[in-house]
Amino acid sequence: MLTLFYAPGACSMAAHVVLEESGEKYQTHRLNLSKGEQKTAEYMKIHPLGRVPALKLDDGSPLAENTAILPYLGKRFDMWPTDLIKEAKALSVVGFFASSVHPAHGHIGRPERYTADTAAFPGIQAMGKKTFHDYLKQIDAMYAGREWLSDTYSVLDPYALVFYNWGVKRELPVAALKHYTAFKDRMLERPAVQRVLADEGVKL
Ligand SMILES: N[C@@H](CCC(=O)N[C@@H](CS)C(=O)NCC(=O)O)C(=O)O
């Protein structure tokens, strides 16, 4: 059985939604990031960077990184395009989310990763917030005229929901993003999404 290591409201929420959508039995292990539970020696054996998500596979081996976990779950649970070009486009979105959108948010919440000079924190955070907002606008445009980011509902959509939630938490004007907000409302109609948001204490 699969085991997901996750933290409420973190980027692990994407894999959590996908697992909940799958209908397959799975286990969860919740970590409290503010208490540093992700940095214990035991957990670092599962995720060497001490981050979530991590997935323990059926054979007991660990898998880290959204870029691997989400395509793996998507292929296993039919939430991933099979057409070669559509798969490449889905990977392009995963790459954009993991390597641009997520790190932009990291500049707001974790400026200490980018400089030891605390006087520089406000500048890093302000630029992170602007860049993150610009990326949310880009995601808004990606949802224009379409229900889901790929042809059908896929792992890309729960991943996109993570960043919408972070935009709300950072008090960015996300309601003005019409397509992205309509997508968020479509997601809220899904029972699996409702269950995960309730479990993680996320209100959207
Ligand atoms: N590149 C990783 C990023 C994972 C990541 O940064 N996770 C955050 C939560 S969204 C985390 O665990 N932060 C805790 C920490 O850095 O101590 C992925 O996409 O899987």
The ligand as a Tripos MOL2 file, in Angstrom:
@<TRIPOS>MOLECULE
LIG
   20    19     1     0     0
SMALL
NO_CHARGES

@<TRIPOS>ATOM
      1 N1         10.9920   20.3120   -4.9300 N.3       1 LIG1
      2 C1         10.1760   19.7740   -3.8680 C.3       1 LIG1
      3 C2          9.8250   20.8790   -2.9040 C.3       1 LIG1
      4 C3          9.2300   20.3250   -1.6270 C.3       1 LIG1
      5 C4          9.0630   21.4160   -0.5880 C.2       1 LIG1
      6 O1          9.7230   22.4710   -0.6040 O.2       1 LIG1
      7 N2          8.1650   21.1500    0.3650 N.am      1 LIG1
      8 C5          7.9190   22.0910    1.4400 C.3       1 LIG1
      9 C6          6.4160   22.1930    1.7170 C.3       1 LIG1
     10 S1          5.5340   22.8620    0.3230 S.3       1 LIG1
     11 C7          8.5670   21.5900    2.7110 C.2       1 LIG1
     12 O2          8.5450   20.4210    3.0010 O.2       1 LIG1
     13 N3          9.1350   22.5200    3.4850 N.am      1 LIG1
     14 C8          9.6890   22.1930    4.7640 C.3       1 LIG1
     15 C9         11.1020   22.6360    4.9050 C.2       1 LIG1
     16 O3         11.6900   23.1310    3.9340 O.co2     1 LIG1
     17 O4         11.6210   22.4760    6.0120 O.co2     1 LIG1
     18 C10         8.9130   19.1480   -4.4770 C.2       1 LIG1
     19 O5          8.3190   19.7350   -5.3760 O.co2     1 LIG1
     20 O6          8.5540   18.0180   -4.0670 O.co2     1 LIG1
@<TRIPOS>BOND
     1     1     2 1
     2     2     3 1
     3     2    18 1
     4     3     4 1
     5     4     5 1
     6     5     6 2
     7     5     7 1
     8     7     8 1
     9     8     9 1
    10     8    11 1
    11     9    10 1
    12    11    12 2
    13    11    13 1
    14    13    14 1
    15    14    15 1
    16    15    16 2
    17    15    17 1
    18    18    19 2
    19    18    20 1
@<TRIPOS>SUBSTRUCTURE
     1 LIG1         1 GROUP 0 **** ****
